[in-house]
């Protein structure tokens, strides 16, 4: 199977934000921010007899809801702009044994068995080479048949942990 793809900055940013905010510690921080927002609202609306929020609550709220997303965005932007691989149009060829990726400035050939982990997301397959670096395969460029074929390749792998998700339509069709 052969595809040609290019990941835009917008797609990359959405993917990395979703990966960042699915971590338990990030969800916990957002929960803390929501509790602080409720505290401030309930205090000023006189709904509950709560102590007056002090500067520390406002600072914490500003850091979690303001500074944190900005820092994440600037990091994502810096990584995208500095990476030759992310900015390039890629030709990917996937077989049962390996994936070959050809960009404008590089060529990569890796056996599936050498992969660290494979994860399916709603719009992408993420093929991790190590704990931090992943090959992003957009489903939109694969088509339905390509997605099925790639899932079958991944399901046969024995050396790398594979976490695939099935859409609701596929789950109903298999019953």
MDAnalysis code that builds the backbone (N, CA, C; Angstrom):
import MDAnalysis as mda
import numpy as np

u = mda.Universe.empty(525, n_residues=175, atom_resindex=np.repeat(np.arange(175), 3), trajectory=True)
u.add_TopologyAttr("name", ["N", "CA", "C"] * 175)
u.add_TopologyAttr("resid", np.arange(1, 176))
u.add_TopologyAttr("resname", ["UNK", "UNK", "UNK", "UNK", "UNK", "UNK", "UNK", "UNK", "UNK", "UNK", "UNK", "UNK", "UNK", "UNK", "UNK", "UNK", "UNK", "UNK", "UNK", "UNK", "UNK", "UNK", "UNK", "UNK", "UNK", "UNK", "UNK", "UNK", "UNK", "UNK", "UNK", "UNK", "UNK", "UNK", "UNK", "UNK", "UNK", "UNK", "UNK", "UNK", "UNK", "UNK", "UNK", "UNK", "UNK", "UNK", "UNK", "UNK", "UNK", "UNK", "UNK", "UNK", "UNK", "UNK", "UNK", "UNK", "UNK", "UNK", "UNK", "UNK", "UNK", "UNK", "UNK", "UNK", "UNK", "UNK", "UNK", "UNK", "UNK", "UNK", "UNK", "UNK", "UNK", "UNK", "UNK", "UNK", "UNK", "UNK", "UNK", "UNK", "UNK", "UNK", "UNK", "UNK", "UNK", "UNK", "UNK", "UNK", "UNK", "UNK", "UNK", "UNK", "UNK", "UNK", "UNK", "UNK", "UNK", "UNK", "UNK", "UNK", "UNK", "UNK", "UNK", "UNK", "UNK", "UNK", "UNK", "UNK", "UNK", "UNK", "UNK", "UNK", "UNK", "UNK", "UNK", "UNK", "UNK", "UNK", "UNK", "UNK", "UNK", "UNK", "UNK", "UNK", "UNK", "UNK", "UNK", "UNK", "UNK", "UNK", "UNK", "UNK", "UNK", "UNK", "UNK", "UNK", "UNK", "UNK", "UNK", "UNK", "UNK", "UNK", "UNK", "UNK", "UNK", "UNK", "UNK", "UNK", "UNK", "UNK", "UNK", "UNK", "UNK", "UNK", "UNK", "UNK", "UNK", "UNK", "UNK", "UNK", "UNK", "UNK", "UNK", "UNK", "UNK", "UNK", "UNK", "UNK", "UNK", "UNK", "UNK", "UNK", "UNK", "UNK", "UNK"])
u.atoms.positions = np.array([
    [0.853, -1.162, 0.000],
    [0.000, 0.000, 0.000],
    [0.903, 1.230, 0.000],
    [0.570, 2.193, -0.827],
    [1.378, 3.394, -0.971],
    [0.481, 4.616, -0.799],
    [0.955, 5.590, 0.002],
    [0.206, 6.836, 0.161],
    [1.167, 8.016, 0.094],
    [0.600, 9.160, -0.230],
    [1.342, 10.415, -0.225],
    [0.626, 11.320, 0.769],
    [1.383, 11.916, 1.690],
    [0.740, 12.696, 2.741],
    [1.601, 13.865, 3.182],
    [0.948, 14.840, 3.771],
    [1.636, 15.971, 4.389],
    [0.813, 16.390, 5.598],
    [1.467, 16.502, 6.725],
    [0.802, 16.924, 7.960],
    [0.928, 18.438, 8.063],
    [-0.201, 19.138, 8.128],
    [-0.164, 20.591, 8.286],
    [0.084, 20.930, 9.752],
    [0.463, 22.180, 9.997],
    [0.700, 22.600, 11.379],
    [-0.577, 22.476, 12.208],
    [-1.698, 22.842, 11.617],
    [-2.971, 22.777, 12.336],
    [-3.286, 21.334, 12.752],
    [-3.101, 20.386, 11.848],
    [-3.338, 18.971, 12.166],
    [-2.385, 18.491, 13.255],
    [-1.123, 18.880, 13.128],
    [-0.104, 18.473, 14.094],
    [-0.417, 19.046, 15.481],
    [-0.810, 20.314, 15.522],
    [-1.125, 20.950, 16.803],
    [-2.337, 20.284, 17.456],
    [-3.385, 20.010, 16.683],
    [-4.565, 19.340, 17.243],
    [-4.209, 17.966, 17.798],
    [-3.393, 17.229, 17.060],
    [-2.978, 15.901, 17.512],
    [-2.179, 15.990, 18.811],
    [-1.213, 16.897, 18.868],
    [-0.384, 16.987, 20.068],
    [-1.149, 17.533, 21.272],
    [-2.075, 18.469, 21.050],
    [-2.918, 18.917, 22.167],
    [-3.743, 17.748, 22.708],
    [-4.318, 16.955, 21.804],
    [-5.133, 15.822, 22.273],
    [-4.273, 14.802, 23.012],
    [-3.061, 14.552, 22.537],
    [-2.167, 13.625, 23.233],
    [-1.745, 14.179, 24.595],
    [-1.518, 15.482, 24.655],
    [-1.104, 16.111, 25.915],
    [-2.219, 16.055, 26.944],
    [-3.432, 16.419, 26.537],
    [-4.527, 16.509, 27.497],
    [-5.210, 15.174, 27.787],
    [-4.738, 14.086, 27.196],
    [-5.279, 12.784, 27.602],
    [-4.466, 12.182, 28.749],
    [-3.377, 12.815, 29.107],
    [-2.570, 12.350, 30.239],
    [-3.293, 12.668, 31.547],
    [-3.248, 11.753, 32.510],
    [-3.962, 11.958, 33.779],
    [-3.553, 13.233, 34.521],
    [-2.274, 13.573, 34.520],
    [-1.838, 14.764, 35.248],
    [-2.432, 16.030, 34.625],
    [-2.563, 16.063, 33.303],
    [-3.145, 17.230, 32.646],
    [-4.647, 17.315, 32.923],
    [-5.299, 16.182, 32.925],
    [-6.731, 16.179, 33.260],
    [-6.944, 16.639, 34.697],
    [-6.047, 16.224, 35.577],
    [-6.137, 16.646, 36.974],
    [-5.977, 18.164, 37.081],
    [-5.023, 18.744, 36.359],
    [-4.828, 20.193, 36.399],
    [-6.054, 20.940, 35.877],
    [-6.665, 20.436, 34.820],
    [-7.881, 21.069, 34.294],
    [-9.008, 20.958, 35.317],
    [-9.098, 19.822, 36.004],
    [-10.097, 19.654, 37.062],
    [-9.870, 20.667, 38.184],
    [-8.618, 20.863, 38.582],
    [-8.287, 21.857, 39.612],
    [-8.723, 23.246, 39.146],
    [-8.459, 23.571, 37.889],
    [-8.859, 24.875, 37.352],
    [-10.376, 25.040, 37.382],
    [-11.119, 24.000, 37.038],
    [-12.584, 24.081, 37.058],
    [-13.106, 24.263, 38.487],
    [-12.474, 23.594, 39.433],
    [-12.872, 23.756, 40.839],
    [-12.624, 25.190, 41.292],
    [-11.495, 25.763, 40.897],
    [-11.200, 27.152, 41.260],
    [-12.199, 28.098, 40.609],
    [-12.552, 27.850, 39.349],
    [-13.553, 28.681, 38.667],
    [-14.883, 28.614, 39.408],
    [-15.299, 27.398, 39.794],
    [-16.551, 27.255, 40.549],
    [-16.469, 27.974, 41.890],
    [-15.348, 27.860, 42.556],
    [-15.153, 28.552, 43.838],
    [-15.342, 30.058, 43.655],
    [-14.688, 30.624, 42.649],
    [-14.782, 32.066, 42.407],
    [-16.216, 32.455, 42.047],
    [-16.847, 31.679, 41.166],
    [-18.234, 31.975, 40.780],
    [-19.181, 31.885, 41.976],
    [-19.077, 30.805, 42.729],
    [-19.960, 30.630, 43.883],
    [-19.737, 31.717, 44.929],
    [-18.525, 32.164, 45.101],
    [-18.255, 33.220, 46.071],
    [-18.929, 34.519, 45.632],
    [-18.723, 34.923, 44.368],
    [-19.258, 36.202, 43.905],
    [-20.766, 36.167, 43.648],
    [-21.329, 34.985, 43.437],
    [-22.779, 34.867, 43.277],
    [-23.470, 34.588, 44.615],
    [-22.685, 34.483, 45.670],
    [-23.184, 34.232, 47.032],
    [-24.034, 32.968, 47.096],
    [-23.632, 31.949, 46.367],
    [-24.366, 30.684, 46.374],
    [-24.013, 29.876, 47.613],
    [-22.734, 29.812, 47.925],
    [-22.276, 29.134, 49.137],
    [-21.478, 30.128, 49.961],
    [-21.367, 29.842, 51.221],
    [-20.578, 30.697, 52.102],
    [-19.119, 30.229, 52.043],
    [-18.436, 30.637, 50.982],
    [-17.046, 30.234, 50.769],
    [-16.105, 31.380, 51.124],
    [-14.870, 31.051, 51.507],
    [-13.907, 32.124, 51.767],
    [-13.572, 32.863, 50.469],
    [-13.220, 34.134, 50.626],
    [-12.893, 34.946, 49.461],
    [-11.622, 34.405, 48.797],
    [-11.672, 34.210, 47.464],
    [-10.463, 33.760, 46.766],
    [-9.367, 34.829, 46.868],
    [-8.155, 34.382, 47.105],
    [-7.029, 35.311, 47.195],
    [-6.214, 35.229, 45.906],
    [-5.185, 36.023, 45.844],
    [-4.381, 36.134, 44.628],
    [-3.854, 34.787, 44.145],
    [-3.582, 33.865, 45.070],
    [-3.022, 32.561, 44.691],
    [-3.997, 31.746, 43.834],
    [-5.273, 31.846, 44.116],
    [-6.254, 31.126, 43.307],
    [-6.310, 31.707, 41.885],
    [-6.255, 33.030, 41.796],
    [-6.277, 33.664, 40.478],
    [-4.996, 33.347, 39.693],
    [-3.857, 33.342, 40.377],
    [-2.591, 32.994, 39.720],
    [-2.602, 31.551, 39.223],
    [-3.066, 30.642, 40.065],
    [-3.146, 29.232, 39.676],
    [-4.054, 29.073, 38.464],
    [-5.195, 29.736, 38.502],
    [-6.137, 29.678, 37.386],
    [-5.506, 30.230, 36.104],
    [-4.819, 31.352, 36.220],
    [-4.153, 31.945, 35.056],
    [-3.068, 31.049, 34.480],
    [-2.321, 30.397, 35.361],
    [-1.261, 29.503, 34.892],
    [-1.833, 28.275, 34.187],
    [-2.878, 27.689, 34.773],
    [-3.445, 26.467, 34.193],
    [-4.205, 26.754, 32.901],
    [-5.023, 27.802, 32.898],
    [-5.863, 28.067, 31.725],
    [-5.226, 28.999, 30.698],
    [-4.175, 29.718, 31.088],
    [-3.546, 30.653, 30.165],
    [-2.135, 30.274, 29.776],
    [-1.259, 30.279, 30.755],
    [0.167, 30.055, 30.474],
    [0.440, 28.648, 29.948],
    [-0.177, 27.661, 30.553],
    [0.084, 26.270, 30.160],
    [-0.248, 26.013, 28.681],
    [-1.452, 26.354, 28.196],
    [-1.732, 26.130, 26.767],
    [-0.809, 26.933, 25.842],
    [-0.401, 28.123, 26.274],
    [0.504, 28.934, 25.451],
    [1.880, 28.281, 25.362],
    [2.378, 27.779, 26.481],
    [3.677, 27.094, 26.483],
    [3.611, 25.839, 25.615],
    [2.520, 25.093, 25.731],
    [2.350, 23.891, 24.908],
    [2.326, 24.275, 23.428],
    [1.588, 25.321, 23.080],
    [1.498, 25.772, 21.687],
    [2.863, 26.186, 21.143],
    [3.602, 26.986, 21.910],
    [4.911, 27.439, 21.425],
    [5.875, 26.264, 21.261],
    [5.783, 25.282, 22.137],
    [6.623, 24.090, 22.008],
    [6.258, 23.313, 20.740],
    [4.961, 23.123, 20.513],
    [4.497, 22.420, 19.308],
    [4.959, 23.164, 18.060],
    [4.811, 24.474, 18.064],
    [5.205, 25.292, 16.907],
    [6.709, 25.197, 16.648],
    [7.504, 25.286, 17.715],
    [8.958, 25.211, 17.575],
    [9.383, 23.848, 17.009],
    [8.778, 22.784, 17.512],
    [9.098, 21.437, 17.027],
    [8.716, 21.296, 15.554],
    [7.520, 21.767, 15.190],
    [7.051, 21.635, 13.806],
    [7.945, 22.423, 12.847],
    [8.274, 23.655, 13.225],
    [9.084, 24.507, 12.342],
    [10.516, 23.996, 12.212],
    [11.051, 23.382, 13.267],
    [12.450, 22.946, 13.230],
    [12.628, 21.560, 12.617],
    [11.543, 20.824, 12.439],
    [11.648, 19.461, 11.917],
    [11.490, 19.440, 10.402],
    [12.498, 18.914, 9.726],
    [12.395, 18.763, 8.271],
    [11.342, 17.723, 7.912],
    [11.249, 16.686, 8.691],
    [10.360, 15.563, 8.385],
    [8.890, 15.964, 8.460],
    [8.530, 16.813, 9.421],
    [7.123, 17.190, 9.588],
    [6.651, 18.140, 8.495],
    [7.536, 18.987, 7.997],
    [7.164, 19.987, 6.991],
    [7.074, 19.427, 5.580],
    [7.595, 18.247, 5.368],
    [7.721, 17.715, 4.015],
    [6.527, 16.859, 3.597],
    [6.328, 16.808, 2.283],
    [5.384, 15.848, 1.725],
    [6.069, 14.490, 1.760],
    [5.380, 13.501, 2.294],
    [5.967, 12.182, 2.479],
    [5.273, 11.153, 1.602],
    [6.064, 10.257, 1.048],
    [5.531, 9.087, 0.359],
    [5.795, 7.896, 1.250],
    [4.732, 7.224, 1.659],
    [4.863, 6.072, 2.546],
    [4.435, 4.816, 1.804],
    [5.243, 3.797, 1.941],
    [4.898, 2.496, 1.378],
    [4.910, 1.497, 2.527],
    [3.749, 0.868, 2.752],
    [3.613, -0.068, 3.859],
    [3.376, -1.470, 3.323],
    [4.183, -2.401, 3.808],
    [4.021, -3.806, 3.452],
    [3.812, -4.591, 4.741],
    [3.679, -5.893, 4.625],
    [3.521, -6.731, 5.817],
    [4.765, -6.712, 6.696],
    [5.921, -6.445, 6.115],
    [7.176, -6.518, 6.861],
    [7.713, -5.174, 7.321],
    [7.447, -4.094, 6.558],
    [8.117, -2.831, 6.858],
    [7.335, -1.627, 6.362],
    [7.830, -0.461, 6.781],
    [7.322, 0.809, 6.274],
    [8.507, 1.557, 5.681],
    [8.302, 2.097, 4.487],
    [9.321, 2.902, 3.817],
    [8.756, 4.304, 3.684],
    [9.526, 5.277, 4.123],
    [9.086, 6.668, 4.054],
    [10.133, 7.460, 3.293],
    [9.670, 8.161, 2.266],
    [10.574, 9.006, 1.495],
    [10.062, 10.434, 1.557],
    [10.909, 11.307, 2.086],
    [10.612, 12.727, 2.128],
    [11.486, 13.450, 1.123],
    [11.401, 14.774, 1.129],
    [12.213, 15.554, 0.203],
    [13.688, 15.525, 0.597],
    [13.976, 15.302, 1.889],
    [15.368, 15.346, 2.352],
    [15.827, 14.073, 3.061],
    [14.997, 13.040, 3.076],
    [15.399, 11.830, 3.794],
    [14.687, 10.605, 3.234],
    [15.233, 9.456, 3.599],
    [14.619, 8.171, 3.271],
    [14.725, 7.297, 4.508],
    [13.628, 6.640, 4.884],
    [13.601, 5.819, 6.089],
    [12.952, 4.486, 5.757],
    [13.566, 3.438, 6.214],
    [13.041, 2.093, 6.009],
    [13.141, 1.374, 7.351],
    [11.994, 0.977, 7.905],
    [11.984, 0.353, 9.228],
    [11.077, -0.873, 9.205],
    [11.543, -1.937, 9.796],
    [10.743, -3.161, 9.939],
    [9.702, -2.926, 11.032],
    [8.504, -3.453, 10.842],
    [7.436, -3.310, 11.830],
    [7.864, -3.888, 13.176],
    [8.615, -4.974, 13.128],
    [9.018, -5.648, 14.368],
    [9.963, -4.797, 15.217],
    [10.547, -3.749, 14.643],
    [11.462, -2.871, 15.376],
    [10.739, -1.702, 16.037],
    [9.429, -1.629, 15.874],
    [8.668, -0.517, 16.436],
    [8.458, -0.699, 17.932],
    [8.405, 0.430, 18.618],
    [8.240, 0.444, 20.065],
    [6.787, 0.183, 20.460],
    [5.863, 0.853, 19.742],
    [4.436, 0.757, 20.065],
    [3.638, 1.325, 18.893],
    [2.419, 0.827, 18.717],
    [1.538, 1.329, 17.662],
    [0.190, 1.651, 18.292],
    [-0.284, 2.879, 18.050],
    [-1.535, 3.344, 18.650],
    [-2.422, 3.913, 17.549],
    [-3.699, 3.559, 17.613],
    [-4.667, 4.122, 16.672],
    [-5.457, 5.208, 17.380],
    [-5.532, 6.362, 16.750],
    [-6.335, 7.486, 17.220],
    [-7.477, 7.683, 16.216],
    [-8.448, 8.521, 16.528],
    [-9.578, 8.683, 15.604],
    [-9.179, 9.064, 14.171],
    [-8.138, 9.880, 14.003],
    [-7.774, 10.335, 12.660],
    [-6.390, 9.883, 12.201],
    [-5.666, 9.195, 13.067],
    [-4.279, 8.831, 12.747],
    [-3.912, 7.462, 13.297],
    [-2.891, 6.876, 12.688],
    [-2.148, 5.779, 13.293],
    [-0.824, 6.391, 13.734],
    [-0.429, 6.143, 14.964],
    [0.856, 6.618, 15.472],
    [1.755, 5.408, 15.654],
    [2.818, 5.365, 14.892],
    [3.759, 4.253, 14.940],
    [5.012, 4.767, 15.648],
    [5.134, 4.425, 16.927],
    [6.237, 4.933, 17.743],
    [7.513, 4.146, 17.483],
    [8.595, 4.881, 17.212],
    [9.910, 4.269, 17.055],
    [10.594, 4.151, 18.415],
    [10.245, 5.055, 19.324],
    [10.681, 5.009, 20.719],
    [9.586, 5.688, 21.526],
    [9.819, 5.963, 22.792],
    [8.735, 6.495, 23.622],
    [8.325, 7.919, 23.248],
    [9.141, 8.647, 22.490],
    [8.832, 10.038, 22.163],
    [8.618, 10.319, 20.676],
    [9.131, 9.489, 19.807],
    [9.116, 9.766, 18.372],
    [8.172, 8.813, 17.645],
    [7.225, 9.400, 16.899],
    [6.238, 8.575, 16.202],
    [6.136, 8.964, 14.735],
    [5.842, 7.975, 13.920],
    [5.492, 8.202, 12.522],
    [3.981, 8.408, 12.509],
    [3.540, 9.522, 11.939],
    [2.115, 9.853, 11.906],
    [1.559, 9.435, 10.548],
    [0.581, 8.539, 10.576],
    [-0.055, 8.078, 9.336],
    [-1.510, 8.543, 9.360],
    [-1.855, 9.584, 8.570],
    [-3.227, 10.087, 8.559],
    [-4.188, 9.100, 7.894],
    [-5.306, 8.835, 8.548],
    [-6.306, 7.921, 7.991],
    [-6.968, 8.503, 6.745],
    [-7.068, 9.828, 6.683],
    [-7.741, 10.455, 5.539],
    [-7.038, 10.139, 4.223],
    [-5.728, 9.894, 4.296],
    [-4.970, 9.565, 3.091],
    [-4.993, 8.076, 2.772],
    [-5.463, 7.263, 3.710],
    [-5.501, 5.812, 3.515],
    [-6.787, 5.342, 2.845],
    [-7.892, 5.978, 3.168],
    [-9.191, 5.485, 2.714],
    [-9.626, 4.317, 3.589],
    [-10.883, 3.886, 3.449],
    [-11.415, 2.810, 4.303],
    [-10.670, 1.497, 4.106],
    [-10.390, 1.143, 2.854],
    [-9.686, -0.116, 2.589],
    [-8.270, -0.081, 3.146],
    [-7.613, 1.063, 3.012],
    [-6.256, 1.204, 3.529],
    [-6.208, 1.095, 5.038],
    [-7.213, 1.675, 5.710],
    [-7.284, 1.586, 7.174],
    [-7.445, 0.129, 7.591],
    [-8.337, -0.597, 6.901],
    [-8.542, -2.021, 7.221],
    [-7.268, -2.825, 6.989],
    [-6.605, -2.571, 5.876],
    [-5.369, -3.292, 5.553],
    [-4.294, -3.029, 6.600],
    [-4.144, -1.771, 6.984],
    [-3.127, -1.425, 7.982],
    [-3.448, -2.050, 9.339],
    [-4.726, -2.055, 9.712],
    [-5.120, -2.717, 10.968],
    [-4.748, -4.197, 10.940],
    [-4.992, -4.835, 9.795],
    [-4.657, -6.262, 9.670],
    [-3.154, -6.486, 9.812],
    [-2.361, -5.610, 9.221],
    [-0.903, -5.715, 9.367],
    [-0.520, -5.578, 10.834],
    [-1.098, -4.579, 11.508],
    [-0.754, -4.331, 12.910],
    [-1.214, -5.468, 13.819],
    [-2.384, -6.036, 13.525],
    [-2.900, -7.129, 14.365],
    [-2.013, -8.369, 14.302],
    [-1.302, -8.543, 13.198],
    [-0.413, -9.706, 13.055],
    [0.929, -9.518, 13.764],
    [1.235, -8.288, 14.164],
    [2.525, -8.029, 14.814],
    [2.571, -8.666, 16.197],
    [3.695, -9.250, 16.517],
    [3.859, -9.889, 17.822],
    [4.899, -9.191, 18.681],
    [5.736, -8.346, 18.090],
    [6.849, -7.763, 18.835],
    [6.541, -6.403, 19.453],
    [5.609, -5.655, 18.904],
    [5.296, -4.321, 19.419],
    [3.885, -4.301, 19.984],
    [3.683, -3.613, 21.125],
    [2.319, -3.469, 21.640],
    [1.465, -2.663, 20.654],
    [0.295, -3.173, 20.350],
    [-0.597, -2.534, 19.385],
    [-1.914, -2.222, 20.080],
    [-2.325, -0.951, 20.000],
    [-3.591, -0.530, 20.603],
    [-4.462, 0.055, 19.491],
    [-5.360, -0.777, 18.967],
    [-6.233, -0.359, 17.875],
    [-7.628, -0.095, 18.409],
    [-8.309, 0.854, 17.788],
    [-9.698, 1.137, 18.146],
    [-10.562, 0.856, 16.939],
    [-11.747, 0.397, 17.211],
    [-12.696, 0.154, 16.127],
    [-13.799, 1.181, 16.225],
    [-14.233, 1.660, 15.080],
    [-15.338, 2.607, 15.081],
    [-16.619, 1.872, 15.465],
    [-17.610, 2.612, 15.862],
    [-18.889, 2.028, 16.261],
    [-19.521, 1.255, 15.101],
    [-19.395, 1.796, 13.878],
    [-19.953, 1.126, 12.699],
    [-19.293, -0.230, 12.470],
    [-17.972, -0.286, 12.629],
    [-17.257, -1.550, 12.438],
    [-17.634, -2.557, 13.514],
    [-17.793, -2.099, 14.746],
    [-18.158, -2.993, 15.843],
    [-19.548, -3.589, 15.602],
    [-20.476, -2.770, 15.127],
    [-21.827, -3.260, 14.853],
    [-21.833, -4.220, 13.664],
    [-21.011, -3.942, 12.657],
    [-20.965, -4.787, 11.465],
    [-20.395, -6.169, 11.769],
    [-19.501, -6.261, 12.748],
    [-18.882, -7.554, 13.062],
    [-19.777, -8.434, 13.937],
    [-20.874, -7.891, 14.456],
    [-21.761, -8.675, 15.335],
    [-22.786, -9.449, 14.550],
])
